[in-house]
Amino acid sequence: MAYTSLYRRYRPDAFDSVIGQDHIVRTLKNQLASGNIGHAYIFTGTRGTGKTSVAKIFARAVNCLHPVDGSPCGECECCKELSRPNNFDIIEMDAASNNSVDDIRSLIDKIGFAPTVGKYKVYIIDEVHMLSTAAFNALLKTLEEPPAYAIFILATTEIHKIPATILSRCLRFDFRLVPTKLIAERIRFIFDDIGVKYQNEAVALIASSGAGSVRDALSLADMCVSYCNFDVTYDGVLEVLGASDPQKLRSLAEHIGDGDADGAIREIASLCDLGKNVSLLASDLAALFRNVLYIKHCGDDAKSILALPDDVYAGLKELADKYEVPRCLGIMKIFSSLEGELRYSSQRRILFEAAAIKACYGDESSKANELAARVSRLEKTVMALRKSGFNQAPAIMDAKQVWIHIASRLNQMGYSLLTSALRDVKMELTDSEFVICVPDAATKKLIDVATNAEAIRAAAANTPEAMGRAVIFKEELQVAKDVALPYVQDKFGPYVDIK
Ligand SMILES: [Zn+2]
């Protein structure tokens, strides 16, 4: 027996087995029940969402003698006759390969002949946006004055390419992307039906790879069944997809999140050596950070939404705990926009590495945020100065004057020993820094005590006169006098001193 693809074999033959298009199914059923049937329909939506399937069910339902809840019964003579591939009353044409005016003419050539089996002749034109202008005009003429028994169903993935004159004569139905959950249910039903073993995570991965298209998901399911020999595992699906090993991908994501460009480049090299395609890698990384964002926002619900294997989920959870939302968003943006750029480039790996490095360093907006924060700090300082009596612009102070203010704050904090120890130390002021020069080992020891350094920084941060400058310790260690003096006097005589 010839192999029939799962998509064909499980193509819905009644409205109830159409998934994810309830709004359309309900409207069509109501029309059938009331007999209020249109002469021209246009079905639009992404491929694999059920346009042609619904068109075929509708074509048989309008002719069925004993419809069951709006769907064709499949048993009456009309249903039996119309399920034969080359019957005379359901006429299908693929405009992708038949788009000329002659093709349309030969299609509607016999429209004057009444239906042979049921009440209606139904014309289904797939990919109708491919018709030439002349072909559209010929079609339009027929749509303007169709015989009472003719119904046209036009299907397209690109509604914007359809002339307005055609659109205005059609009832329009928009097919939605099918939710992943419904696709997964369908796949589980089919796998159970044909006796395929599967992991739930594997089915979830197949369903989400379909990206809303039942056909794409079922084609992938087909490949996975053959590849995994009727036992579909998560790893097997990853291999069929050519997707990256979750552990390696996670490790790359972590290098990038940590800003470790070296590690990221090394990881990319190892993934590329394994033959990974960088376009896939980019979309995998974008998806990974999207999942991390899900975990950050949805908490424990994310586990059931994402339907990932436990170890993969645990790995992502760690990343979610580690990185902030803006960081994840920034990285996700870089890699999702990269997917588009890679399509038209011959230097894919270089582009990918450049993007990874860019992601490591964070995007420009975070730098802008930093700058904005600094400006607002300065503004606050100026406001504080004004309030404390400086009505004019703050006087320009030198480092020692600033230090006096910081020191008084330090004294209040109980660090008077520290202030007196630093009294004679050299200090400098730059635009953004307050520099304390550490002249000798003793002072260095004092500064090396973490609480002391912290106290100085805290005091400076709370001193408006420091104008938000960061405190920096600069080591200018000189040889201590008591060590150096005997040596110098030995050389130059006892009257020499060191200042
Ligand atoms: Zn029937």
Residues whose N, C-alpha, C, O or C-beta is under 5 A from the ligand:
A	BS01	ZN	C64 L65 H66 P72 C73 G74 E75 C76 C79
